[in-house]
Amino acid sequence: MVLQRDEKIKIWGWATAGEDITVIFNKKKYFTKTAGDGVWSVTLSPTKAGGPHTMQFIGKNTVVLNDILVGDVWVCAGQSNMVHQMRLHSVRYAEDVAKANNIQIRQFFVENTTNLTTPQNDVSKGEWKTATPDNIADFSAVAYFFAKKLYEDNGVPIGIINASWGGTPIESWISENGFKAFPAELELISKNKDTTYIASKRPAANTNTPPEEDKGITEQWYTAKYSPKGWRTIAVPGYWEDQGVRDLDGVVWYRREIEIPQSFDINNAKVFMGRIVDADEVYINGSKIGNTTYMYPQRRYQIQQGVLKHGKNLFVVRVTNNSGKGGFVPDKPYQLIAGNDTLDLTGYWHYKVGKVNTPFGRPAGNGINLQNQPTALYNSMIAPFINYKIKGLLWYQGESNTGKPEDYTKLQTALIQDWRSKWNKELPFLFVQLPGYMDYSYLPSESQWAKFREAQAKTLSIPKTGMAVAIDLGEWNDIHPDRKKEVGERLALTVQKVAYGKDNVTSPFYKSASIEGNKIIVSFNNAAKGLNTSDGEAPAEFAIAGADKKFVWAKATIEGSEIILWNDQISNPKYVRYAWADNPVNPNLINTQGLPAAPFRTDD
């Protein structure tokens, strides 16, 4: 456990009504009597950072909590990029995982549960875990690197309350009171409190049709004894809808023989199967060596000893796709690895369809995802902690709201105000601006994701907020980019300024623009020592336009903390954009501290 330093700490619990309770902490005793509803509480005096301490509770029975630290506690919330555990990034951060051994950094992971009716006052389970070898794989990567950097800089224990759930919208995390300015959401919240209505929206299995059969399972296509017939050629990576298979949702099996040389260490190998849409099961020589049930994690499976052999080996992958394109995501690693030896698994495989999903075989009803409903996660995953003193809030969310960027500034403002009112304090609120994602744009164009990043940045007008710029950290084919360390460390750098009052330099932000002839001169904040580029080339991703707002790429030079922009086709420039795309190709503008400039536009 980690308690917030230098604050009066509320400690509460449950006992028999009227039961006398004594709490002993840091050589002080606190006395109270349990109220009629069975709840008791005491308020501890402020304590300086340190520990470990012991806390003793004495009533009809005695409970002792050991190994309590006092430091800074941060609630880290959002969707999957805040969830993503160190184990999912253990290849890139193998050294960090191997060296993680700091009992001064601790995480409490909040179980994913929902409640559509009432804010809860407790969680059903959970425990504080230290950032040590046995636990580090379960730590949020972003939160861990944030805490690690903060501990290195400040030298006080760091507690992480990780309340995050993949794929969830911001509306799930706001309380009912937070929606006062949102009548449509309030109406939905009221409707969702009707359990009969919710039951009617839950999908029910269609029992009028027999279950669909996967021939690959019944005929054991993954075994060597199976004699393949009717298999077709297909490229890996790639999607089957792009290779002659139209609109197929169901199960497709992939098969290939891989020749393993005598020099390859077959007893200490792992297989990387990139990313697969949606689910997969991987078999080698008839043995199942791993599976993943949804599309986002990278497939990295350790191969058990005795499975591989020198010579020919049968690799079979069962791919399940429920909607959209199915198959293997391009530009990911597809390899068999042992030590420094690597065998490439890309190229032509053979495929055969094992099962086709038909509309009448799918679940009936409109369906409802409880975790995506307004208040659902506030009630169950945030409300239990509002009496727990914290230092501040970290937020990495937005991918599920990019479809409506025009709403997000108002929603994130509501979230900030709502959570601050619940903790009854103007808590520092730090958030991550979404990185680049999806196809690269080689011409100036409109962009939903760029508008969304702009909506995020607008909440910086709220006091004691800060934004970690991540535009340079994205991957075109992965909504969960691997580079989590930079995100956590940029959050830590920003929080030093916002929460601790240090004079840290953060990312450059647009300050102003002036026009001189056919040139636009752009000035930036956080660039007092000048600007630079990450690759030593001229600044890229700047576009300018005249009054017609038809943007063209600009030539750019750096002069101190300013960028000079022009294009010979534009004699009277009026507007400028930087990194205005879903996934800008080369957003290379940085300050001398190496931090990336935030995307912006002046034409709104």
C-alpha positions in Angstrom: 0.0 0.0 0.0 1.0 3.6 -0.6 -0.6 6.5 1.2 -0.4 10.1 0.1 2.2 12.1 1.9 1.7 15.5 3.6 -2.1 15.1 3.6 -4.7 14.3 6.2 -5.6 10.7 5.3 -9.1 9.3 5.7 -9.1 5.6 6.8 -12.4 3.8 6.7 -13.9 0.4 7.0 -16.9 -1.7 8.1 -17.8 -3.2 11.5 -20.8 -3.9 13.7 -22.9 -0.9 14.4 -21.7 0.7 17.7 -18.4 -1.2 17.7 -15.5 0.8 19.1 -12.5 1.0 16.7 -8.9 2.0 17.4 -6.5 2.7 14.6 -2.7 2.8 15.4 -0.4 4.4 12.8 3.0 6.0 13.1 3.0 5.9 16.9 -0.4 7.6 17.1 -3.8 6.2 18.1 -7.1 7.3 16.6 -10.5 6.4 18.1 -14.0 6.1 16.6 -17.3 4.3 16.9 -19.0 2.5 14.1 -22.1 4.3 12.8 -25.5 2.7 12.4 -24.9 1.8 8.8 -21.8 -0.2 9.8 -19.2 2.2 8.5 -16.5 3.8 10.5 -13.7 6.2 9.6 -10.8 8.1 11.2 -8.5 10.9 9.8 -4.8 10.4 10.2 -2.4 13.3 10.6 -0.3 14.3 7.6 2.8 12.1 7.3 6.1 12.7 5.5 7.2 10.4 2.7 8.8 7.2 3.9 8.1 3.9 5.5 7.6 1.1 5.7 4.9 1.6 8.4 2.5 -0.7 10.1 -1.2 0.1 10.7 -3.2 -1.7 13.3 -7.0 -1.9 13.6 -8.5 -3.0 16.9 -12.2 -3.7 17.4 -13.8 -7.0 18.3 -11.0 -8.5 16.3 -7.5 -7.1 15.3 -6.2 -6.6 11.8 -2.6 -5.6 11.0 -1.4 -4.1 7.7 2.4 -4.2 7.2 4.8 -2.6 4.7 2.8 0.6 4.2 4.7 3.4 2.3 3.9 7.1 2.3 4.6 8.9 -0.9 2.7 10.2 -4.0 -0.4 8.3 -5.3 -1.6 8.6 -8.9 -4.8 7.4 -10.4 -4.0 6.1 -13.9 -7.1 5.7 -16.0 -8.2 5.3 -19.5 -8.5 2.6 -22.2 -6.2 0.0 -23.6 -3.0 2.0 -24.0 -3.1 2.6 -20.2 -4.0 -1.0 -19.6 -1.1 -2.4 -21.8 1.1 -4.4 -19.4 4.8 -4.6 -19.5 4.5 -8.2 -20.7 3.1 -7.0 -23.9 6.2 -4.8 -24.5 8.8 -7.2 -23.0 10.7 -7.5 -26.2 11.4 -3.8 -26.7 11.9 -3.3 -22.9 13.6 -6.6 -22.1 16.3 -4.8 -20.1 13.8 -2.7 -18.2 11.8 -5.9 -17.3 15.0 -7.7 -16.2 16.2 -4.8 -14.0 12.8 -3.9 -12.5 13.2 -4.4 -8.7 11.9 -1.4 -6.8 9.6 -1.9 -3.8 9.1 1.8 -3.6 6.9 1.7 -6.8 3.6 -0.1 -6.3 0.5 -0.7 -8.4 -3.1 -1.5 -7.4 -4.9 -2.9 -10.4 -8.7 -2.2 -10.3 -10.7 -5.2 -11.5 -12.8 -4.5 -14.6 -16.4 -4.4 -13.4 -19.4 -2.3 -14.3 -22.3 -0.7 -12.5 -25.1 1.2 -14.3 -27.1 2.2 -11.2 -25.1 3.4 -8.2 -21.5 4.6 -7.3 -19.9 1.8 -5.3 -17.9 2.3 -2.1 -15.6 -0.7 -2.4 -14.0 -3.0 -4.9 -14.5 -6.8 -4.7 -10.8 -7.6 -4.8 -7.4 -6.3 -5.4 -4.0 -5.9 -3.8 -0.9 -3.6 -4.0 2.0 -5.2 -5.8 5.6 -4.0 -5.9 7.6 -3.4 -9.1 9.7 -6.5 -8.6 10.5 -9.4 -10.9 7.5 -11.5 -9.9 5.0 -8.6 -10.6 6.5 -6.3 -13.2 4.8 -8.1 -16.1 1.4 -7.0 -14.8 2.3 -3.3 -14.4 0.8 -0.9 -16.9 3.8 0.0 -19.1 2.9 3.7 -19.3 2.2 4.0 -15.6 5.4 2.1 -14.7 7.7 4.2 -16.8 6.0 7.3 -15.4 6.4 6.1 -11.8 10.0 5.0 -12.4 11.0 8.4 -13.8 9.2 10.2 -11.0 10.8 8.1 -8.4 14.3 8.7 -9.9 13.7 12.5 -10.0 11.9 13.0 -6.6 13.0 10.0 -4.5 9.7 9.3 -2.8 7.5 6.2 -3.1 5.0 6.1 -5.9 1.7 4.4 -5.8 -0.3 3.7 -9.0 -4.0 3.0 -8.9 -4.6 1.5 -12.3 -8.2 1.9 -13.3 -8.4 1.3 -17.0 -10.4 -0.8 -19.5 -9.6 -1.3 -23.2 -11.9 0.0 -25.8 -14.0 2.2 -23.5 -15.3 5.7 -24.3 -14.8 8.7 -22.0 -18.5 8.7 -21.2 -18.1 5.5 -19.1 -15.7 7.3 -16.7 -17.9 10.3 -15.9 -20.3 10.3 -13.0 -24.0 11.1 -13.4 -23.5 14.5 -11.8 -20.8 15.2 -14.4 -23.4 15.0 -17.2 -25.5 18.0 -16.1 -24.7 19.7 -19.4 -25.5 16.5 -21.5 -29.3 15.9 -21.6 -29.0 12.9 -24.0 -26.6 11.1 -21.7 -28.7 11.8 -18.6 -31.7 10.3 -20.4 -29.6 7.2 -21.3 -28.3 6.9 -17.7 -31.9 7.0 -16.4 -33.0 4.3 -18.9 -30.0 2.1 -18.1 -31.0 2.0 -14.4 -34.0 -0.2 -15.5 -32.6 -3.7 -15.2 -35.5 -5.0 -17.4 -34.4 -2.7 -20.2 -30.8 -3.8 -19.9 -31.8 -7.5 -19.9 -33.7 -6.8 -23.1 -30.6 -5.4 -24.8 -28.3 -8.2 -23.9 -27.8 -10.5 -26.9 -29.3 -13.9 -26.6 -28.1 -17.0 -28.4 -30.3 -18.1 -31.3 -31.2 -21.6 -30.4 -33.2 -22.3 -33.6 -30.1 -23.1 -35.6 -27.4 -25.8 -35.0 -23.9 -24.6 -34.0 -21.6 -24.1 -37.0 -18.9 -26.7 -37.4 -15.2 -25.9 -37.9 -13.9 -28.7 -40.2 -10.4 -27.8 -39.3 -11.1 -29.0 -35.7 -13.2 -32.1 -36.6 -10.7 -33.2 -39.3 -7.6 -32.2 -37.3 -6.0 -30.0 -40.0 -3.3 -29.1 -37.5 -1.8 -32.6 -37.3 0.8 -34.3 -39.5 -1.5 -37.2 -40.1 -4.0 -35.0 -42.0 -3.5 -35.1 -45.7 -4.3 -31.6 -47.1 -6.6 -31.4 -50.1 -8.1 -28.3 -51.7 -5.8 -25.8 -50.0 -5.0 -22.5 -51.9 -2.0 -20.2 -51.8 -2.0 -17.0 -49.8 0.6 -14.4 -48.7 1.5 -13.8 -45.1 1.3 -11.1 -43.9 -1.9 -9.9 -45.5 -5.7 -10.0 -45.3 -7.7 -12.7 -47.1 -10.2 -10.1 -48.3 -7.3 -8.6 -50.3 -6.3 -11.9 -51.7 -9.4 -13.2 -53.5 -11.7 -14.1 -50.5 -14.8 -11.9 -50.4 -16.5 -10.8 -47.2 -15.7 -13.9 -45.2 -16.3 -13.9 -41.5 -15.4 -17.2 -39.8 -12.4 -19.4 -39.4 -9.5 -19.7 -41.9 -6.6 -22.1 -41.4 -3.1 -21.4 -42.6 -0.5 -24.1 -43.1 3.2 -24.2 -44.1 6.2 -26.5 -43.7 9.3 -24.7 -42.3 12.8 -26.2 -42.7 14.9 -25.8 -39.6 18.7 -26.2 -40.0 20.9 -28.3 -37.7 22.5 -25.1 -36.3 19.2 -23.8 -34.9 18.6 -24.2 -31.1 15.3 -26.0 -31.2 15.1 -26.3 -27.4 15.1 -22.6 -26.7 12.9 -21.0 -29.4 10.0 -18.7 -29.7 7.7 -17.7 -32.5 6.5 -14.2 -33.4 3.3 -14.2 -35.4 2.9 -10.4 -35.7 -0.7 -9.4 -35.1 -3.7 -11.3 -36.3 -7.3 -10.2 -36.8 -9.1 -11.3 -34.7 -8.1 -14.4 -32.8 -5.6 -17.2 -33.3 -4.4 -20.6 -32.3 -0.8 -21.6 -33.3 0.2 -25.2 -33.8 3.6 -26.6 -34.5 3.9 -30.3 -35.4 0.5 -30.9 -34.0 1.1 -29.2 -30.6 -0.8 -26.1 -29.7 1.9 -23.6 -28.5 -0.3 -20.5 -27.9 -3.4 -18.6 -28.6 -4.8 -15.0 -28.3 -8.5 -14.3 -28.2 -8.6 -10.7 -29.7 -6.8 -8.7 -32.3 -4.6 -6.2 -30.5 -1.8 -8.0 -28.7 1.3 -9.0 -30.7 1.6 -12.8 -30.9 4.8 -13.9 -29.2 4.8 -17.5 -28.1 7.5 -19.5 -26.3 7.8 -23.0 -27.8 7.9 -25.9 -25.4 10.9 -28.2 -25.6 10.4 -31.2 -27.7 8.0 -29.6 -30.2 10.5 -28.4 -32.8 12.8 -30.7 -34.7 15.6 -30.2 -37.2 14.4 -30.6 -40.7 10.7 -30.1 -41.8 8.3 -28.7 -39.2 4.5 -28.2 -39.8 3.3 -24.7 -38.8 -0.5 -24.3 -38.7 -2.4 -21.2 -37.6 -6.2 -21.1 -37.0 -7.5 -17.6 -37.5 -10.9 -16.5 -36.4 -12.4 -13.2 -37.8 -15.7 -11.9 -36.7 -16.1 -8.8 -38.9 -14.1 -6.7 -41.4 -10.8 -7.9 -42.9 -9.3 -11.1 -41.4 -5.7 -12.2 -41.5 -2.2 -11.2 -40.6 -1.4 -7.5 -40.1 1.4 -6.2 -42.4 4.7 -4.7 -41.2 4.9 -6.8 -38.1 7.5 -9.4 -37.2 6.8 -13.0 -38.4 9.8 -15.0 -37.3 11.0 -18.1 -35.5 13.7 -17.0 -33.1 16.4 -18.8 -31.0 19.2 -16.7 -29.6 20.7 -14.7 -32.5 19.2 -17.0 -35.1 16.1 -16.0 -36.9 14.0 -17.8 -39.6 11.6 -15.6 -41.6 8.0 -16.9 -41.7 6.7 -14.4 -44.2 5.9 -15.5 -47.7 3.4 -17.8 -49.3 1.4 -20.2 -47.1 -1.6 -22.4 -47.9 -5.1 -21.7 -46.6 -8.5 -23.4 -46.3 -11.7 -22.2 -44.8 -12.8 -24.2 -41.8 -16.0 -22.3 -40.9 -18.2 -19.6 -42.4 -20.3 -17.5 -40.1 -23.7 -17.0 -41.5 -26.1 -14.2 -40.3 -28.7 -16.6 -38.9 -26.0 -18.2 -36.7 -25.0 -15.1 -35.0 -26.4 -13.8 -31.7 -29.8 -12.2 -31.9 -30.7 -8.8 -30.5 -29.2 -5.4 -30.8 -26.8 -6.0 -27.9 -25.2 -3.6 -25.4 -21.7 -3.4 -24.0 -22.1 -2.5 -20.4 -18.6 -1.1 -20.0 -19.3 1.5 -22.8 -22.4 3.0 -21.1 -22.2 6.4 -19.4 -21.2 6.2 -15.7 -20.6 2.4 -15.9 -16.9 2.6 -15.0 -17.0 5.6 -12.8 -19.5 3.9 -10.6 -17.5 0.7 -10.2 -13.9 1.6 -10.8 -13.4 5.3 -9.7 -16.1 5.9 -7.1 -14.6 3.4 -4.6 -11.4 5.5 -4.4 -12.7 9.1 -4.1 -12.0 9.1 -0.3 -8.5 7.9 -0.9 -6.1 10.8 -1.0 -4.1 11.1 -4.1 -1.5 13.4 -5.7 -3.1 13.6 -9.1 -4.6 12.0 -12.2 -3.2 10.5 -15.4 -5.4 9.9 -18.4 -4.7 8.0 -21.6 -7.9 7.6 -23.6 -9.6 8.7 -26.7 -9.3 6.1 -29.4 -12.9 5.1 -28.8 -14.1 8.7 -29.2 -12.2 9.7 -32.3 -15.3 9.4 -34.4 -16.8 12.6 -32.8 -13.9 15.0 -32.2 -16.3 17.9 -31.9 -17.6 16.5 -28.7 -14.4 15.6 -26.9 -13.3 19.0 -25.5 -16.6 19.3 -23.7 -16.4 15.7 -22.5 -12.9 15.8 -21.2 -13.6 19.1 -19.5 -16.6 17.5 -17.8 -14.4 14.6 -16.7 -11.8 16.8 -15.2 -14.3 18.9 -13.4 -16.2 15.9 -12.2 -13.3 14.0 -10.8 -11.9 17.2 -9.1 -15.3 17.7 -7.5 -15.4 14.2 -6.2 -11.9 14.4 -4.7 -12.8 17.9 -3.5 -9.5 19.3 -4.8 -8.0 20.9 -7.9 -5.9 17.8 -8.7 -3.3 17.9 -11.4 -4.7 16.2 -14.5 -2.2 14.9 -17.1 -3.2 13.3 -20.4 -1.6 11.8 -23.5 -2.4 13.3 -26.9 -3.0 10.4 -29.3 -0.1 9.3 -31.4 -0.2 8.8 -35.2 -2.2 5.9 -36.5 -3.5 4.4 -39.7 -2.3 5.1 -43.3 0.3 7.8 -43.9 -0.8 10.9 -45.7 1.5 12.2 -48.4 -0.7 15.1 -49.3 -2.2 17.7 -47.0 -5.7 16.5 -46.1 -8.5 16.6 -43.6 -8.2 14.3 -40.6 -10.6 13.1 -37.9 -7.6 12.1 -35.7 -6.0 15.5 -36.1 -9.2 17.2 -35.1 -9.4 14.9 -32.1 -5.9 15.8 -31.0 -6.9 19.5 -31.3 -9.9 18.8 -29.1 -7.7 17.1 -26.5 -5.3 20.1 -26.5 -8.1 22.6 -26.0 -8.5 21.3 -22.4 -5.1 22.7 -21.6 -6.9 26.0 -20.9 -8.0 24.4 -17.7 -5.6 25.2 -14.8 -3.2 22.5 -13.6 -3.5 20.3 -16.7 -0.7 19.1 -18.9 -0.4 17.1 -22.1 2.3 14.6 -23.2 2.7 14.9 -27.0 3.1 11.5 -28.6 2.6 12.3 -32.3 6.0 10.8 -33.1 5.4 7.5 -31.3 2.7 5.9 -33.4 2.6 2.9 -35.7 0.4 3.0 -38.8 -0.8 -0.6 -38.3 -1.2 -0.7 -34.5 -3.5 1.3 -32.3 -1.2 0.2 -29.4 2.2 1.5 -30.3 5.1 -0.3 -28.7 7.0 2.8 -27.5 5.4 3.2 -24.1 8.6 4.3 -22.2 8.7 7.7 -23.9 5.0 8.2 -23.1 5.5 7.6 -19.4 8.6 9.7 -19.2 7.0 12.6 -21.0 4.1 12.4 -18.6 6.6 12.5 -15.7 8.4 15.5 -17.2 5.1 17.3 -17.7 3.9 16.5 -14.2 7.0 17.9 -12.6 5.9 21.3 -14.0 2.2 21.0 -13.4 2.2 19.2 -10.0 5.6 19.9 -8.4 6.2 23.4 -9.6 9.5 22.7 -11.3 10.7 24.8 -14.2 10.8 21.9 -16.7 10.7 22.4 -20.4 8.0 20.3 -22.1 7.0 19.9 -25.8 6.9 23.0 -28.1 3.4 24.4 -28.6 2.2 26.8 -31.2 2.3 30.4 -29.8 1.6 32.8 -32.7 2.0 33.4 -36.4 2.8 36.5 -38.4 2.9 37.1 -42.2 5.7 38.9 -44.0 5.2 39.0 -47.7 4.8 35.5 -49.0 6.1 33.9 -45.8 4.5 32.8 -42.5 6.6 33.1 -39.3 5.5 30.7 -36.6 6.6 31.1 -33.0 6.5 28.4 -30.3 6.3 28.2 -26.5 8.8 25.9 -24.7 11.5 26.7 -27.3 13.6 29.4 -25.6 16.8 27.6 -26.5 15.7 27.1 -30.1 14.2 24.5 -32.3 15.6 21.5 -34.2 14.6 18.4 -36.1 14.8 14.9 -34.9 16.5 13.7 -38.1 18.7 16.7 -39.0 16.6 17.4 -42.1 14.4 20.5 -42.8 11.2 20.7 -40.7 8.5 18.5 -42.4 4.8 18.2 -42.2 4.1 22.0 -42.5 1.3 23.0 -44.9 0.2 26.6 -45.7 -2.8 28.0 -47.6 -4.2 31.3 -48.7 -7.7 32.5 -48.1 -9.2 29.6 -50.1 -7.8 27.1 -47.5 -6.3 24.9 -50.2 -3.3 23.6 -48.4 0.1 22.8 -50.0 3.3 21.6 -48.4 5.5 24.4 -47.3 9.3 24.8 -47.4 10.6 25.5 -43.9 13.6 26.8 -42.1 14.4 27.3 -38.5 15.5 30.6 -37.0 15.9 30.3 -33.3 12.5 29.5 -31.8 10.7 30.4 -35.0 9.8 28.5 -38.2 9.8 30.4 -41.5 7.4 28.9 -44.0 6.7 29.6 -47.7 5.6 28.0 -51.0 6.2 29.8 -54.3 2.6 28.9 -55.3 1.1 30.9 -52.4 1.8 34.6 -52.8 -0.5 35.6 -49.9 -0.4 32.9 -47.2 -2.9 33.1 -44.4 -3.1 29.7 -42.7 -0.7 27.1 -41.5 -1.0 23.5 -40.3 1.6 21.2 -38.7 1.3 17.4 -38.5 -2.3 17.7 -39.5 -3.1 14.0 -40.4 -4.3 10.8 -38.9 -0.7 9.6 -39.1 1.8 12.3 -40.3 4.7 10.8 -42.2 7.6 12.7 -40.5 6.6 15.0 -37.6 10.3 15.9 -37.0 10.1 19.3 -35.2 11.6 19.2 -31.7 13.0 21.6 -29.2 16.6 21.4 -28.1 15.5 19.0 -25.3 14.4 16.5 -27.9 10.7 16.8 -27.3 8.3 16.8 -30.2 6.2 19.8 -31.2 2.4 19.4 -30.8 0.3 19.3 -34.0 -1.8 22.5 -34.6 -3.7 24.5 -37.2 -4.5 28.2 -37.5 -7.5 27.9 -39.9 -10.2 26.9 -37.5 
